Structures are given as C-alpha cells and as structure tokens.
C-alpha cells in the first residue's frame, strides 16, 4: 500500500477547492430542494401558515392529484407539446442547417439571427408574441386576412388554438440552438461521401437522405432527447401569455405546479406533481443514457 504524501493531500485539497463552490451550489439548490419536495409530497401544508400546521398524509397527495382532471389535462398537454414541438423544431433546424452549411450569402449573420431567440428573455419574447397573436388587429391575422382568410384563428383566445400558439413559439425559440448543434455535426461529415455520391449520379435530395441524415444520427438523437427533456419544463410562455387558459386548454405541468404552490398554497400537492414531473424527465434521461451506451458498444 502506497504511502499518502503531503503532495497528495495538497493536490486533493486543491481539487476540492476548485469544485467546492459548484458542489455546494449543487447540494443547496438541486439535491436539498429535491429532498424537501419528496418530504413535503407526503404532507399537507399551507405555505402561508406556520410549520406547526404541517400534517403527514402519506400518499394522500398522490391519490388526490391522480383524481384531479386538471392535473391530467396539464400532463397530456405537456406530452402533446413535446411530441409536436420537438419533431417540427428538429426537422426545420435540419433543413435550415443544411442550407446554411452551403455557400449562402451572409451565413454568419443568418446564424446569429437564428440563434438570438435562444438567448433572448422569454418574458420579453412572450409579450412580443402576444401582440403578434392579437386576433383583431395582430400582424399574423392581418397577413392571413390579406391572403383571403376571412376567419383567421383566435390563437391565444381560443381553446382549440391556445396550445398550438405555445407550440409555435417553442419551435421558433428552439431553432437557433438546434441549428448550431447540427452545423457542428455537419462539419464531421466527410466531403468524400458527397463526391462519391455525385460520381454515382445522386442528386441533392438523395445525398440528403442517404448521407446527411445517417451521418447525423448521433447528433439528432442528442437533440431529440435534450429537446424532449426541455419541453417537459416549459413554463414562461404559459405564465405570461395564457395563464393556462382559456379554461385549462394550455395548462402544462410546470405551470400547474406553480399555480398549486404559490396561488393555491397547496405545497403538498405541488410537491407530489413535481415528483411526477421528475420521474417523467428521469425516464427520458435514463433512456438517453441506455441508448447512448448501446450505440457506443
């Protein structure tokens, strides 16, 4: 057994010093809230009252939320938002990235323009989209009416299109990040593959489907999983634009958790729903890790 020297101790202490602040932040703002949410999910407590009113109710909160129709509507709205928004955003990003990867005038400026929504404040973005979606005189409906559509959608003001409006914003906001990642992946595709395909008489569409897409399989898988996990946590546009309405047509899990905790003072129910959301994200994260390892092996 080798002897531990002063140098070894010094190197270990230096390493802990470098990661200390990040580790402390992770413990305080990640693991501790997760643990507290787990404890509170088995209790009944009004956040506006003192801790003396906290009561242990076992699985009562889980039983209650599973019999709550608004919870289930929020849950399925979250799933619907993810399964519609993610494929559309990734498909559009792939096409735009391939176009930008060719000889396009102002390529750098276009990349910046596409990426700006990803770093913009979602509160400000949501306010702008609220103006665009105004049914009577908003720019979007004005354009639709000029094209001959007499009764354009009510967008945020109708139960049938409120969630669709949120999906449109999600696609627009997600494009920039996806494009940057796909462009990075395209740099690793060998140009010799395209040259060989040209010699064999392949056209642009054939090269896209038989070379570009297969070569980007790992990149597309990464984007798909990250996008799904991110979409499950969507909150700001709903909070700013619709408040889950009209009715509960655009309510999603994170918004309903926020509403239960800070508007209805139902900390126990909100914690139970937060754990359902955590398990949903955990399943997708675990699936990503399993598939990634299978691809590497």
C-alpha atoms as one frame of an Amber mdcrd trajectory, in Angstrom:
protein
   0.000   0.000   0.000   1.495   3.302  -1.092   2.045   5.986   1.499  -0.026
   9.164   1.251   2.326  12.110   0.928   1.838  15.785   1.681   1.805  16.402
  -2.051  -1.119  14.000  -2.493  -3.060  15.765   0.253  -2.266  19.167  -1.242
  -3.428  18.060  -4.715  -6.657  16.634  -3.277  -7.364  19.800  -1.319  -6.689
  21.890  -4.411  -9.126  19.784  -6.402 -11.828  20.088  -3.738 -11.221  23.856
  -3.613 -11.872  24.116  -7.346 -15.129  22.135  -7.244 -16.186  23.284  -3.765
 -18.419  26.203  -4.760 -20.095  24.276  -7.569 -20.614  21.281  -5.305 -22.078
  23.474  -2.565 -24.414  25.135  -5.042 -25.495  21.740  -6.373 -26.221  20.450
  -2.867 -28.112  23.579  -1.785 -30.072  24.320  -4.947 -30.506  20.870  -6.515
 -30.354  17.969  -4.067 -31.766  19.748  -0.999 -34.898  21.065  -2.805 -35.380
  17.621  -4.344 -35.202  16.014  -0.906 -37.557  18.608   0.626 -40.035  18.182
  -2.228 -40.003  14.445  -1.560 -40.745  15.004   2.138 -43.431  17.642   1.503
 -45.183  15.435  -1.068 -46.321  13.263   1.868 -47.648  16.189   3.890 -50.457
  18.715   3.891 -49.205  22.238   4.474 -50.388  25.731   3.632 -47.339  27.782
   2.710 -48.975  30.899   4.161 -49.286  29.225   7.574 -46.633  28.223  10.097
 -44.798  24.896  10.124 -46.954  23.851  13.088 -49.842  23.250  10.645 -47.851
  20.657   8.662 -49.622  17.280   8.682 -48.425  13.900   7.410 -50.952  12.474
   4.900 -48.949   9.619   3.365 -49.844   9.026  -0.275 -52.934  11.214   0.016
 -51.489  13.952  -2.194 -50.644  11.472  -4.951 -54.112   9.947  -4.743 -55.648
  13.421  -4.940 -53.686  14.616  -7.957 -54.299  11.355  -9.825 -58.033  12.034
  -9.439 -57.641  15.673 -10.498 -58.818  16.209 -14.117 -56.845  19.458 -14.423
 -53.648  17.626 -13.483 -54.259  15.045 -16.192 -55.097  17.725 -18.762 -51.875
  19.542 -17.843 -49.964  16.257 -18.063 -51.301  15.392 -21.528 -50.857  18.977
 -22.720 -47.196  18.679 -21.716 -46.833  15.404 -23.628 -48.659  16.825 -26.662
 -46.497  19.951 -26.622 -43.359  17.786 -26.595 -44.339  15.280 -29.292 -45.486
  18.039 -31.676 -42.899  20.738 -30.998 -39.749  18.589 -30.908 -40.041  16.840
 -34.324 -41.084  20.057 -36.081 -38.270  22.078 -34.493 -35.625  19.455 -35.284
 -36.892  18.902 -38.847 -36.859  22.625 -39.649 -33.480  23.034 -37.966 -32.000
  20.226 -40.048 -33.194  21.763 -43.330 -32.041  25.264 -42.371 -28.675  23.998
 -41.103 -28.003  22.148 -44.371 -28.884  25.306 -46.318 -26.628  27.432 -44.107
 -23.796  24.916 -44.471 -23.690  25.578 -48.208 -22.492  28.757 -49.847 -25.134
  31.194 -48.605 -24.585  34.950 -48.635 -24.359  36.375 -45.105 -24.054  32.944
 -43.487 -22.601  34.283 -40.226 -25.301  36.936 -39.886 -28.027  34.379 -40.524
 -26.600  32.067 -37.872 -26.677  34.926 -35.380 -30.249  35.832 -36.350 -31.438
  32.254 -35.852 -29.639  31.926 -32.505 -30.853  35.210 -30.984 -34.257  33.812
 -29.834 -32.428  31.177 -27.787 -30.630  33.796 -25.679 -33.473  36.326 -25.535
 -35.596  36.784 -22.423 -38.634  34.517 -22.748 -40.740  37.065 -20.863 -39.967
  39.741 -23.460 -40.391  37.229 -26.290 -43.769  36.136 -24.913 -45.004  39.741
 -24.747 -43.987  40.292 -28.380 -45.777  37.123 -29.485 -48.883  38.191 -27.554
 -49.003  41.277 -29.764 -48.428  39.189 -32.901 -51.279  36.853 -31.915 -53.906
  39.550 -31.216 -56.979  38.238 -33.123 -58.481  41.537 -34.258 -55.507  43.580
 -35.443 -52.402  41.483 -34.768 -49.818  41.250 -37.574 -50.283  37.483 -38.077
 -54.049  37.655 -38.581 -53.705  40.825 -40.662 -51.452  38.893 -43.060 -53.860
  35.935 -43.120 -56.829  38.196 -43.872 -54.883  39.916 -46.656 -54.397  36.442
 -48.171 -58.168  35.928 -48.261 -58.755  34.080 -44.971 -61.886  35.741 -43.585
 -61.952  33.982 -40.214 -58.356  33.512 -39.051 -57.658  31.631 -35.807 -58.203
  33.330 -32.441 -54.848  31.910 -31.337 -54.373  32.555 -27.601 -58.063  33.397
 -27.124 -59.472  30.037 -28.278 -59.282  26.670 -26.549 -58.598  24.937 -29.871
 -55.525  27.009 -30.759 -54.043  28.219 -27.452 -51.670  25.265 -27.077 -50.837
  25.445 -30.795 -49.748  29.060 -30.267 -47.418  27.969 -27.475 -46.018  25.228
 -29.733 -45.279  27.773 -32.476 -43.320  29.893 -30.005 -41.452  26.808 -28.771
 -40.430  25.860 -32.312 -39.279  29.409 -33.065 -37.308  29.656 -29.837 -35.663
  26.236 -30.235 -34.479  26.627 -33.833 -31.299  28.560 -33.087 -29.813  26.080
 -30.630 -30.675  23.120 -32.848 -29.138  24.751 -35.919 -25.852  25.453 -34.137
 -25.582  21.835 -32.926 -26.465  20.397 -36.348 -23.984  22.717 -38.081 -21.295
  21.410 -35.740 -22.291  17.855 -36.649 -22.168  18.648 -40.370 -18.511  19.615
 -40.048 -17.741  15.983 -39.219 -19.390  14.580 -42.361 -16.713  13.610 -44.867
 -16.941  15.546 -48.132 -15.655  12.474 -49.942 -19.018  10.793 -49.333 -20.803
  13.554 -51.238 -18.207  13.468 -54.022 -18.615   9.701 -54.399 -22.396  10.108
 -54.467 -22.123  12.740 -57.204 -19.992  10.407 -59.287 -22.709   7.763 -58.918
 -25.287  10.290 -60.144 -27.032  11.065 -56.826 -28.980  14.325 -56.671 -29.238
  16.710 -53.733 -32.284  15.027 -52.193 -30.697  11.586 -52.370 -27.489  12.862
 -50.759 -29.583  14.474 -48.007 -31.475  11.277 -47.137 -28.719   8.710 -47.701
 -25.648  10.610 -46.448 -26.521  13.659 -44.365 -29.237  12.193 -42.147 -27.437
   8.856 -41.384 -24.202  10.729 -40.647 -26.018  12.965 -38.164 -27.783  10.133
 -36.310 -25.924  10.702 -33.020 -26.416  14.462 -33.229 -30.128  14.085 -33.975
 -30.559  11.624 -31.121 -28.845  14.026 -28.712 -31.041  16.926 -29.851 -34.197
  14.830 -29.627 -33.606  13.769 -26.038 -32.443  17.213 -24.877 -35.422  18.858
 -26.587 -37.907  16.461 -25.010 -36.463  16.998 -21.536 -36.507  20.773 -22.036
 -40.071  20.758 -23.385 -41.352  18.968 -20.277 -40.200  22.001 -18.256 -41.863
  24.656 -20.424 -43.365  27.410 -18.265 -42.743  31.068 -19.155 -44.944  31.470
 -22.283 -47.901  29.881 -20.486 -47.411  32.023 -17.380 -47.054  35.275 -19.346
 -49.474  34.715 -22.224 -52.349  32.423 -21.267 -52.255  31.597 -17.530 -53.168
  28.086 -18.649 -56.300  29.282 -20.441 -58.729  29.701 -21.947 -60.025  27.392
 -19.250 -57.217  24.858 -18.857 -56.583  24.307 -22.567 -52.941  25.447 -22.431
 -52.088  24.423 -18.879 -48.867  22.392 -18.591 -47.323  20.545 -15.661 -44.806
  23.152 -14.546 -47.408  25.916 -14.655 -49.925  23.813 -12.722 -47.257  23.034
 -10.113 -46.515  26.750  -9.783 -50.223  27.561  -9.515 -50.839  24.901  -6.865
 -47.864  26.001  -4.757 -47.946  29.794  -4.946 -51.555  30.624  -5.793 -53.467
  27.869  -4.027 -50.862  27.419  -1.232 -51.001  23.655  -1.743 -47.358  22.758
  -1.153 -48.037  19.046  -0.655 -49.949  18.666  -3.913 -47.403  20.770  -5.815
 -44.542  18.645  -4.437 -46.325  15.450  -5.483 -46.795  16.812  -9.009 -43.159
  17.922  -9.073 -42.115  14.352  -8.350 -44.298  13.077 -11.181 -42.552  15.554
 -13.479 -39.165  14.485 -12.089 -39.930  10.832 -12.850 -41.032  11.777 -16.382
 -37.766  13.612 -17.029 -35.787  10.830 -15.322 -37.285   8.169 -17.624 -36.250
  10.130 -20.728 -32.799  10.829 -19.294 -32.295   7.164 -18.422 -33.491   6.113
 -21.878 -30.986   8.510 -23.437 -28.123   7.047 -21.400 -29.092   3.439 -22.194
 -29.419   4.052 -25.938 -26.167   6.065 -25.985 -24.260   3.211 -24.340 -25.723
   0.699 -26.770 -24.599   2.857 -29.685 -21.102   3.164 -28.273 -20.753  -0.569
 -27.612
